[in-house]
Amino acid sequence: MKICFIDPTNIEYSFKDINDPKIRGAESIFINLSKTLSENGNQIFIFSNCKDEYLSQSYSWTNISKIHNFKNNFDIVISNNDTQILDIIDCKKKFVISHSVQSIEKSLRKKQFFSYFKNRPTYLLLGKYHQSKMSKVFSIFGSKIIDYGVDKIFEDKEILPYHNNKLSYFTSRQDRNLDILIDIWKNDIFKKRKNLTLHVTPINEDLRKYNIFNRSMLPRPDFINEISSARMIILPGHTAELYCLAALEALELCLPVVTMGIGSLSERVNHEFNGLISKNYKEFSNNIIELYENDTLWYRLRSNLIANRGKNSWFNAAKKFMEIVNNK
């Protein structure tokens, strides 16, 4: 099957940049999903704002400026968050992978609304939370929930037999309620347990006196090595978090996740199976301390994670993806 992926964003990237810190969830999906579909026997064409083009018989990465030369060549076309770009392609099966909450106002402002009705694409969403926040208008031509996979580098990482039971990490973006975690840590956790340490995505404020340190922004292999020995990953969640790849990656490394379940985090974390979900700030603080100190609980969560490792592979995600696009 000939499948076309189109990403009109300004980020300059191709599959070669998979371990670059600039790669976000949307770009990661296009890279991993397209490569896995190619490995499964499909002919894949990706158009993006890439500097270096790559051409092979089954997998091609081409600058988006050349897309006009490929109007009628595909069985399926998939756009990253953009319906207008679909105007260029004549194809019966059109899809939009959405990485944001789409409203009618937002669609009109970005000049996407009328092209949506012209192209009649199926929206591919990231979970039940995402689906609940979308305007029902954007399910007129169908909407489906797809799975993320986790990069193979996380699957292949050897699980360490040891960990630092005084160390935790926040690995999401700073605007994903890191301020809530910092406030709870400063005003409650640190006052009760001054020997615990939290490493966070870099911020401008110096909080070392509270044992809060900026983590290094490292290439992915070094990042994985750095966090693998932690006791847990702490992610409050956020209403704008439609999937939270950071949580999926942590779980694949067999690191329990403590969260408030905001946004999609309640879909990533299964309470007392692979992490802890907290109902309020007080419970959030108590759960963090509990997981630091309760070895029985920690080993139970860790054992569950080890037993379920590998189920979130891109192979499985691509298999579900093909079932969805073939049933349109």
N, C-alpha and C positions, 0 to 999 in steps of 0.2 A: 504494500500500500504506500502511496506517495503522500506524505504529510508535510504541511508547511507550517512553521512557527514564525510569527512576526512580532518583534518587540520594537516599537517606535520610540522608546525612551532615549534620552540623551547620553545615558551611561555607555561608555565605550568598553565593550567586553565581548569575549567569545568563550567557548568551552575551555580554552587554555587558562582562563582566569579564575577557575573554580575555587582556588585556595587564596585568592586575593581578598583582603579585608573589605574592599569596595563592594563585593558581591552581596546583595541582599536576598531576601527570600524569593522574590519574583524572578530574579536572574538565575538563582540556584535551581528553581523549578525548571526553567527552560533548558538549562544545561543538562541536568540529570535526567529529566524525562525524555528529552530528545535523544540523548546518547543511549539510554536503555531501549527505547523503541527501535533505534537503529540496530542495536545488537540483537534484537528479537526478529530481524528480517525485514523491517520496513525501510523505505527510502525517505530520508529526512532532509529537509531544506530549512535552514534558519536564516532569517533576515533581521539584522540588528545594526546598531551604530558601531560596527567593529572596524578596527584599523587593519588587522591582518585577516585576510580571507583564507578559508580552508575548503578544498574541494576533493571529494572522493566519490566513489560509485554509490555508496550508501549513506553518506553523511556530508553535508555541505553547509558551510557558514559564510554568508555573503552579505556585503554592505547593503543596507536597506534602500539606498539610492538606486539599486539595480532591480528592484522588485517589479518595475513596469515591464521587464522583459519576460516575466513568468506569469502571465495573467491566467492561463487556462490549463495549468499543468498538474493540478493537485486533486486528490480524492477528498482530502480534509484540510481545512485551514484553521489555525488557532492563533488568536491575537492576545497579546498581553494588555488587558484593561482598555482596549481601544476598539470601538466599532467603526470609526471613520476609515481606518486603514483597510477594512474589509471591502470597501467600495472598489478597490483596485482589482480584487480577485474574483473571477467567475468560478464559483464552486458551490455544489449543492449542500455540502455539510460545513457549516461555519460555527465556530465556537469562540467565546471570550473567556479567558481565565481572569477572574476578578480578584484583585488583592486589596479591595477597599469596599466600603459600604456605598452602594450606588443609590442615589436619590434622584427624583425627577429634576429638582433644581440644579443639582450638581451636573447631571447629564446635559441639561440645556446650556449651562454655563460653559461646559467644555465642548459644546457642539457635537455631542454624541447621540442625542435623543432621536433625531430623524434618521440617522444612519442605522440606528438599532432596528427601526421598523423597516427600513429598506433591505437590510441584510438578514434579518430574522435569525440571529444566532442563538444558540443555547448558551446560557451562562453557566460556567463551571465555578463552583463555590468551594470554600475551604472547610466547611463544617456546619453543624446545626446552628451554632451561634451566628455565624456569618449569614446563613439563610434567613434567620429570624429578623435580622437588621436591614435586609434588602427591601426596597420598594417592590410590591407585588407586580408592578408593571413589568419588571425585568425577568419575570418568569412566564410571560405570555407565550413565548416560543420555547419554553422549557428551561429548567435549571436542574443541575445535578451537583452532587457533592463528590469531589475527588479527594484522593489521599496524597499527602506528601510522603516522600521517602526520606531516608536519612542517607547522607553521603557515605559512600563505601569506606572512606577513611575512618569514620566513626565505628562502622561495623568491624573493621579489621583491627582496631586498637585492642591490644592485649589488656585484659582487665587485671589491674594490679592487686596483689594479695594484701596490700597494706593501704592505709589512708591516714590523713592527719585529722584526728577527731576534734581538733580545735579550729578547723578552717572551713569556710564556706565561700561561695562565689555568687554574685549577681552577674549574669552573662547576656542580658537583653540590652536594649537601648535605654539611655538615661531617662527618656521621656515616658518609659513604661512603668511609672509609679516608683521609680527608685527613691524619690523623695519620701514616700511613705515608709519604705524599708529603713532608710537612714534615720528618720525620726524615731521609729520604734526601737532601732538599735541603740541610739544615743540615750533615749529617755527611759528605756526599760531593760533591754538585754544587757547592755554594757554595765549598767549599775548593779545588776545581779551577778553577772559572770564576766569579770574583767580579763579573763584569760582567753576569751574567744576572739576570733579574727574573721573579718569580712573583707573580701576583695571585690571591688565594683568596677563597672565600666567607667572610664576616667571622667572625673568631674573637676571643676576649677577649685573647689573648696578643699582646704587641707584638714582632714579629719583623723589624722593619725593618732591623736590623743585618745580617740574612741576605738582604736584598733580597726579603723576603716581605712583601707589602702586602695589606691588606684591600681587595677590590674594592667598588665602590659598588653598593648594591642599588637598581637603577634600573628604571623602567618598561621594558617590553620593547623598544620602538624604540631607546631610549638604550643599553640593555644590548647590543643587536646592534651598534650603531655602535661601542661601546667595545671589544668583543672582536674585531671584524672585522679589525683590523690586527695581530693577534697572530701569532706564528710557529706556535704549536700550542696544543691543549687537552690537558691532562694529567689523566687519570682512572684511578686504580688499579683501580676496580671494587669491588664488595662482594657478599657472598653474598646480601644482601637486595635487590640490584638486579636486578629481573626484566625490565627493558627498557632503561633509561637513555636517557631522552629528551634529556638534555644532550648525549650523544654524537651522536645523530641530528641535533640542531640544529647542532652544530659542523661535522659533515660537510656539511650543506647549505650552510653558509657557506664551504665549501672549506677548512676548517681541519683539518689532519691531527690524529689523536688518538693519543697514546701511552698505553698501558694495560698492566696486568698480566693483563687478560682474566678477572678474577674475576667470578663471577656471569654476567650476560648480556653483558658487554662483549666476550666472544669472538664473540658473534653480531653485534654492531654493527660491529666492526673487522675488516677483512680485512688480515692482516699483509703489509706492504710493498706494499699497493695503496692503501689510504686511511689508513693509520696503522701503528703498530708495536705488537706484542704481546710482552710480556716474560715470561720464565719465572721469574725470581727478582728480588730487590731489586737485585743488582749489575747485571743486564742491564737492568733498568728505568732505573737511573741512567745507564748507558752509552747507552741508546737515546735518552734525553732530550738528552744532550749531543750525540750523533751528529746528531739532527735539527736542533739549533741550528746546527751547524757544517757539515753536509754539504748544500750548496746543490743538488747534483745529485739527491740523494735527495728533498729537500724539493720541488723543482720536479716531479719525477716523480709524487709523491703528489698534489701540487696539481693537476697536469694530469689525473690520473685522477678526482679529485673534480669538477673542472669538467665533464669529459666525461659524468659520470653524474648531474649535478645535475638535480633535478626528478623523479627516479624514485620518491622517497619522498613523493609528494603525497597529500593526503587524498582526492583523486579516485580514485587507484589503490587506496588503503586501503578506501574505501567500496565500490568495485566488488567487491573480494575479500570484504568483509563480507556483501554481499547474496548472493553465491554461496553462502556458508556458511549463512546463515539460511534460504535457500530450499531447501537440500538436507537440512534436518533431517527 
